[in-house]
Amino acid sequence: MIDTKKILISVEGTGKDPFQANYSIKKQRVHVFIHRDHDIRSWISRASCKEPDSGRELQLFDCYLFSVGDDYDEYVAKRAFVNESKTSYVTNGYANALFTLSNDLLRFFKSVWKIEPVTSDSHNMNFEPLTDRVEQITFSPQASMSIKRGYRQSYSKIKYEAHASIAFFLHYQDEVPREMILADIQEVSDYFSLFCKHFVRIGEIRLQRKEEVQQIGYFGEPADDVSEVNFFSNPLIEQQDIDGYSNQSLIDWMSLYEKAKICVNLMRDADKLSDDQLKFICYSRALEVFHKEFFVNADKGSVAWFDDLFDFVSNNGLTTITKSDFVKSNKITLAHRLYDLVRHGFSIFTDRDFTFVFGYVVKQDRVQQLADTRNYLIHFSEPKKSKAWKTEELHHVNFNMYMMLKVLFLKQVGFSDKAIRSVVRTFERNYFGQ
């Protein structure tokens, strides 16, 4: 290693004997290089070090894994004392971030951005896009994001390849903590997941301080030989098929995400589960949380609210119960919240073309049955058991709730009913194998 000094280091909490490592001080930050053979975890809460030659001592606290090498891993200490002198510096502050999302999202941009396979001319291949494409989105005076199209070349003894890709660049006016950047990346990822059957994954993340300059590459599927497993495993709605698509919806999504976060996490949990009963609990809870966050957060409603909701429910044949049974102590139940959500998206939920998509919810007394099923699966209440759906029916009910959540979120960020219908139609065809 260049410009480093040897130390004998003892890492607290590992039970390991002191071992040899190297360190250097860069821009008043202590960097420690530890050989991978020592198998140290990614976080070191405290380490004591001593230079064998000079006898100089170091105390390191809260060292995080900075980079991984073939032989050595590099750690940076958040607090460090060298010969009783504290090294002071600002840590965990970044002004820029590059990130990519899983390659199944590439098709969302493919047609609109005219991302075409790169053609070869004899033995030469052009790795540059025909026309540059960049979109700039401003979230706030302090933060913005650019989306860029590009290609990355790869070479083997057999052939050249051009890899098409979409890269996302976050820019901050001032350096912000890493945790804030990761939260913003998650928000962007969850937004694009609205147009996919499954949640898209976050790929590579690179953080950059203001004074640092680095070259950033794109990563993606080969543009001329797309793998069906990676490219089509997550069905999505292409941007060209969404009427009136605008980046304003992403800006609106970022502004409301704090309210949406719990609901989105419940949907993500359901996406990972194979048990239909557990999926049902996640989706029904997500619908309840959605209503609490975006509509009525109180446990009790006003008389006028219940009267208005009951008129809607009864006039549209959604229930057979009496008004006295519908309103009890003005307490808002899961069923009331579900009825209110159905009212919000009624024009889409009752569209005759989507009978199989929302039929388990918008038919007579189905909303109440959904609430009874959730209460049975949570509390195992015997009176609710006879009213609950059978396990073999839950797969289709879950799809109904999943699509309800998609519709509600798309409406919340400003998409028109026409645009939302195209989204529902695409997922319906995928679900029923059409």
C-alpha positions in Angstrom: 0.0 0.0 0.0 1.1 3.6 -0.7 1.4 6.2 2.0 0.2 4.0 4.8 1.7 3.1 8.2 1.7 -0.3 9.9 -0.3 -0.7 13.1 -1.1 -3.4 15.5 -4.9 -3.2 15.9 -7.2 -4.8 18.5 -10.9 -4.7 17.5 -13.3 -4.7 20.5 -16.0 -7.3 20.6 -14.5 -9.8 18.1 -12.5 -12.0 20.5 -9.5 -11.8 18.1 -5.9 -11.2 19.2 -4.2 -8.0 18.0 -3.3 -8.3 14.4 -1.4 -6.2 11.8 -3.1 -3.6 9.6 -2.3 -0.3 7.9 -3.7 3.2 8.2 -3.4 6.6 6.6 -4.9 10.0 7.2 -6.7 11.6 4.2 -8.3 15.0 4.6 -8.2 14.7 8.3 -10.0 11.3 8.2 -8.4 8.1 9.5 -8.6 5.2 6.9 -7.8 1.7 8.1 -6.9 -1.1 5.7 -7.6 -4.6 7.1 -6.7 -7.8 5.3 -9.8 -9.8 4.3 -8.4 -12.9 6.0 -9.3 -11.4 9.4 -13.0 -11.5 8.5 -14.0 -8.3 10.3 -17.7 -7.2 10.0 -18.8 -4.0 8.2 -19.0 -1.9 11.4 -16.3 -1.6 14.1 -17.6 0.2 17.2 -14.1 0.6 18.8 -10.5 -0.3 18.0 -7.2 0.3 19.8 -4.1 0.7 17.6 -0.4 1.2 18.1 2.4 1.9 15.6 5.1 -0.7 16.3 8.0 1.6 15.3 7.1 4.9 16.8 4.9 3.7 19.6 2.2 6.2 18.6 -1.3 5.2 19.8 -4.7 5.5 18.1 -8.2 5.1 19.4 -10.9 4.6 16.6 -14.7 4.7 17.1 -17.5 3.8 14.9 -15.6 2.7 11.8 -17.8 2.0 8.8 -16.8 -0.1 5.8 -15.8 2.4 3.1 -14.8 0.1 0.2 -14.1 -3.6 -0.5 -10.9 -4.7 -2.2 -9.5 -8.0 -3.5 -7.2 -8.3 -0.5 -7.9 -5.4 1.8 -11.1 -3.8 3.1 -11.0 0.0 3.8 -12.7 1.4 6.9 -13.2 5.1 7.9 -13.5 6.2 11.5 -16.2 8.6 12.4 -14.2 9.6 15.5 -10.5 9.1 16.0 -7.8 10.1 18.6 -4.2 10.0 17.5 -1.7 10.6 20.4 -4.6 12.1 22.4 -5.3 14.6 19.6 -8.8 14.3 18.1 -9.0 14.3 14.3 -11.9 16.6 13.4 -13.7 16.4 10.1 -17.2 16.3 8.7 -18.3 12.8 7.9 -21.3 11.2 6.1 -22.0 14.1 3.9 -22.6 13.7 0.2 -23.8 16.1 -2.6 -24.4 13.7 -5.4 -25.5 10.1 -5.9 -25.8 7.8 -8.8 -28.0 4.8 -8.6 -29.6 2.2 -11.0 -32.7 0.2 -10.6 -33.2 -3.4 -11.7 -33.1 -4.0 -15.4 -36.7 -5.0 -15.7 -37.5 -1.3 -15.5 -35.6 -0.5 -18.7 -38.7 -1.3 -20.8 -40.6 1.6 -19.1 -38.3 4.0 -20.9 -37.5 1.9 -24.0 -40.1 3.0 -26.5 -40.5 6.7 -25.4 -36.8 7.2 -25.2 -36.2 5.2 -28.4 -33.6 2.9 -26.8 -32.7 0.7 -29.7 -30.2 -2.1 -30.1 -26.8 -0.9 -31.1 -25.9 -2.2 -34.6 -22.4 -3.4 -35.6 -20.6 -2.2 -38.7 -18.2 -4.9 -39.7 -16.0 -5.4 -36.7 -16.7 -2.0 -35.3 -19.6 -1.1 -33.0 -20.9 2.4 -32.1 -21.3 2.6 -28.3 -22.8 6.1 -28.3 -26.6 6.7 -28.3 -27.9 8.2 -31.5 -29.3 11.2 -29.6 -28.6 12.1 -26.0 -31.6 11.9 -23.7 -31.6 13.6 -20.2 -34.6 14.6 -18.1 -34.2 16.9 -15.1 -36.6 16.8 -12.2 -36.6 19.3 -9.4 -38.0 18.1 -6.1 -37.2 21.1 -4.0 -34.8 24.1 -4.0 -32.2 21.8 -2.3 -32.7 18.6 -4.3 -33.1 17.5 -7.9 -32.7 14.4 -10.0 -31.6 13.8 -13.6 -32.4 10.6 -15.5 -30.0 9.7 -18.3 -29.8 7.2 -21.1 -26.6 5.6 -22.1 -24.7 2.6 -23.1 -21.8 0.7 -21.6 -19.5 -1.4 -23.6 -18.2 -4.8 -22.8 -15.7 -7.0 -24.6 -14.8 -10.6 -24.6 -12.7 -12.8 -26.9 -15.8 -13.7 -28.7 -17.7 -10.4 -29.3 -18.4 -6.8 -28.4 -21.6 -5.9 -26.6 -23.4 -2.6 -25.9 -25.5 -2.5 -22.8 -28.4 -0.1 -22.8 -29.2 1.5 -19.5 -31.0 4.2 -17.5 -29.1 5.9 -14.7 -30.5 8.2 -12.0 -28.4 11.1 -10.6 -29.5 12.8 -7.4 -28.0 16.3 -6.8 -28.1 18.2 -3.5 -27.3 21.9 -3.1 -25.5 21.1 0.2 -24.0 17.8 1.4 -26.6 15.7 3.2 -26.3 12.5 5.3 -26.1 9.2 3.5 -29.3 8.0 5.2 -31.3 10.9 3.6 -30.0 9.9 0.2 -30.8 6.3 0.7 -34.4 7.3 1.7 -34.7 9.4 -1.5 -33.5 6.5 -3.6 -36.1 4.2 -2.0 -38.8 6.7 -2.7 -37.9 6.9 -6.4 -37.7 3.1 -6.6 -41.2 2.7 -5.0 -42.6 5.2 -7.4 -41.6 3.3 -10.5 -42.8 0.1 -8.8 -46.3 1.5 -9.1 -46.1 0.5 -12.8 -44.7 -2.9 -12.2 -46.2 -6.1 -10.9 -43.4 -6.6 -8.4 -41.2 -4.1 -6.7 -38.2 -3.1 -8.7 -34.9 -3.6 -6.9 -32.2 -0.9 -6.2 -29.0 -1.8 -8.0 -25.7 0.0 -7.8 -25.4 3.1 -5.6 -22.4 5.5 -5.8 -22.1 8.5 -3.4 -20.0 11.5 -4.2 -18.8 14.4 -2.1 -18.7 17.9 -3.5 -15.0 18.0 -3.9 -14.7 14.5 -5.4 -14.9 13.9 -9.2 -15.3 10.4 -10.5 -16.3 8.7 -13.7 -19.6 6.9 -13.5 -20.6 4.1 -15.8 -24.0 2.7 -16.8 -25.1 -0.8 -16.1 -27.9 -2.7 -17.9 -28.9 -5.6 -20.1 -27.2 -6.1 -23.4 -29.1 -4.0 -25.9 -28.9 -6.5 -28.7 -29.5 -9.7 -26.7 -32.0 -9.1 -24.0 -32.5 -11.9 -21.5 -36.1 -12.9 -21.2 -35.6 -13.9 -17.5 -34.3 -10.5 -16.5 -36.3 -8.3 -19.0 -39.8 -9.8 -18.8 -39.9 -11.4 -15.3 -41.5 -8.2 -13.9 -44.4 -7.2 -16.1 -44.8 -3.4 -16.3 -46.8 -0.7 -18.0 -44.7 1.1 -20.6 -44.5 4.9 -20.4 -45.9 5.3 -23.9 -49.1 3.5 -22.8 -49.8 5.9 -19.9 -52.0 8.7 -21.1 -50.6 12.1 -20.2 -47.6 10.8 -18.3 -45.6 13.6 -16.6 -42.7 13.8 -14.3 -44.9 15.9 -12.0 -46.3 12.7 -10.7 -42.9 11.7 -9.4 -42.5 15.1 -7.7 -45.9 14.7 -6.1 -45.0 11.2 -5.0 -41.8 12.4 -3.3 -43.9 15.0 -1.4 -46.4 12.5 -0.1 -44.1 9.6 0.4 -43.8 10.0 4.2 -47.5 9.3 4.5 -47.3 6.5 2.0 -44.3 4.7 3.5 -46.0 2.3 5.8 -48.5 1.3 3.2 -45.8 0.7 0.6 -43.8 -1.4 3.0 -46.8 -3.6 3.7 -47.2 -4.1 -0.1 -43.6 -4.9 -0.3 -43.9 -7.5 2.5 -46.9 -9.0 0.7 -44.9 -9.2 -2.5 -42.3 -11.4 -0.8 -44.8 -13.8 0.9 -46.2 -17.1 -0.5 -48.9 -17.7 2.1 -52.2 -16.2 0.9 -53.5 -15.6 4.4 -50.4 -13.5 5.3 -50.7 -11.6 2.0 -54.3 -10.8 2.8 -53.4 -9.4 6.2 -50.7 -7.2 4.6 -53.0 -5.9 1.9 -56.0 -5.3 4.1 -53.8 -3.5 6.6 -52.3 -1.4 3.8 -55.7 -0.3 2.7 -56.6 0.7 6.3 -53.4 2.6 6.6 -53.9 4.4 3.3 -57.3 5.6 4.5 -55.9 6.8 7.8 -53.0 8.7 6.2 -54.8 10.3 3.3 -58.5 10.5 4.3 -59.6 10.2 8.0 -57.0 9.6 10.7 -59.5 9.8 13.6 -61.1 6.7 15.2 -64.5 8.4 15.3 -66.4 10.2 12.6 -69.0 12.9 12.5 -72.7 12.2 12.0 -72.6 14.0 8.7 -69.7 11.8 7.5 -71.5 8.6 8.4 -74.7 9.8 6.8 -73.0 10.7 3.6 -71.1 7.4 3.4 -74.2 5.3 4.2 -76.1 7.1 1.4 -73.4 6.2 -1.0 -73.2 2.6 0.1 -76.9 2.0 0.1 -77.6 3.9 -3.1 -75.0 1.8 -5.0 -76.2 -1.5 -3.5 -73.0 -2.3 -1.6 -74.7 -3.5 1.6 -77.9 -4.9 2.9 -77.4 -3.8 6.5 -79.5 -1.1 8.1 -78.3 2.3 9.0 -78.4 1.6 12.7 -76.0 -1.4 12.1 -73.8 0.7 9.8 -73.3 3.4 12.4 -72.4 2.3 16.0 -71.1 4.8 18.4 -69.7 6.7 15.5 -66.6 4.5 15.6 -64.8 4.1 12.3 -64.1 0.5 11.5 -62.1 -1.2 8.7 -65.3 -1.7 6.8 -66.1 2.0 6.9 -62.6 2.9 5.6 -62.9 0.4 2.8 -66.3 1.8 1.8 -64.8 5.3 1.7 -61.9 4.0 -0.5 -64.3 2.4 -2.9 -66.2 5.7 -3.1 -63.0 7.5 -4.0 -62.2 5.2 -6.9 -65.7 4.2 -7.7 -65.7 5.0 -11.5 -62.8 2.6 -12.0 -63.7 -0.1 -9.4 -67.2 -0.5 -11.0 -66.0 -0.4 -14.6 -67.7 -3.4 -16.3 -64.4 -4.2 -18.1 -62.8 -4.8 -14.7 -65.4 -7.1 -13.1 -62.9 -9.8 -12.4 -60.3 -7.3 -11.1 -62.5 -5.6 -8.4 -65.5 -8.0 -8.2 -64.5 -9.4 -4.8 -64.9 -5.9 -3.3 -67.5 -3.8 -5.1 -70.4 -6.3 -5.0 -73.1 -6.4 -2.4 -71.7 -7.0 1.2 -68.2 -7.9 -0.2 -66.6 -5.0 1.6 -68.0 -6.2 4.9 -66.8 -9.7 4.1 -63.3 -8.4 3.5 -63.4 -6.7 6.9 -64.8 -9.9 8.6 -62.0 -12.0 7.0 -59.3 -9.7 8.2 -60.8 -9.8 11.8 -61.0 -13.5 11.7 -57.4 -14.0 10.5 -56.2 -11.6 13.1 -58.3 -12.6 16.1 -59.6 -16.0 15.1 -63.1 -14.9 16.2 -65.4 -17.9 15.7 -68.5 -15.7 14.8 -66.4 -14.2 11.9 -65.2 -17.6 10.6 -68.5 -18.4 8.8 -68.4 -15.0 7.1 -64.8 -15.1 6.1 -63.5 -16.1 2.7 -62.1 -19.6 2.4 -58.3 -19.9 2.0 -58.6 -21.0 -1.6 -60.4 -17.8 -2.5 -57.8 -15.5 -1.0 -55.5 -15.6 -4.0 -58.1 -13.7 -6.1 -59.1 -11.4 -3.2 -55.5 -10.5 -2.7 -55.2 -9.5 -6.4 -58.3 -7.3 -6.0 -56.8 -5.5 -3.0 -53.4 -5.2 -4.7 -55.1 -3.5 -7.7 -57.1 -1.3 -5.4 -53.9 0.0 -3.9 -52.4 0.6 -7.3 -55.4 2.7 -8.3 -55.5 4.7 -5.1 -51.9 5.6 -5.3 -52.0 6.5 -9.0 -55.1 8.8 -8.3 -53.2 10.3 -5.4 -50.3 11.4 -7.6 -52.6 12.9 -10.2 -53.1 10.3 -12.9 -56.3 10.6 -14.9 -58.9 7.8 -14.9 -58.0 7.1 -18.5 -54.4 6.6 -17.6 -55.2 4.4 -14.6 -57.6 2.2 -16.7 -54.7 1.4 -19.0 -52.6 0.4 -16.0 -55.4 -1.8 -14.6 -55.9 -3.4 -18.1 -52.3 -4.3 -18.4 -52.1 -6.0 -15.0 -55.4 -7.8 -15.6 -54.1 -9.3 -18.8 -51.0 -10.5 -17.0 -52.9 -11.9 -14.1 -55.4 -13.9 -16.2 -52.7 -15.0 -18.7 -54.3 -13.2 -21.7 
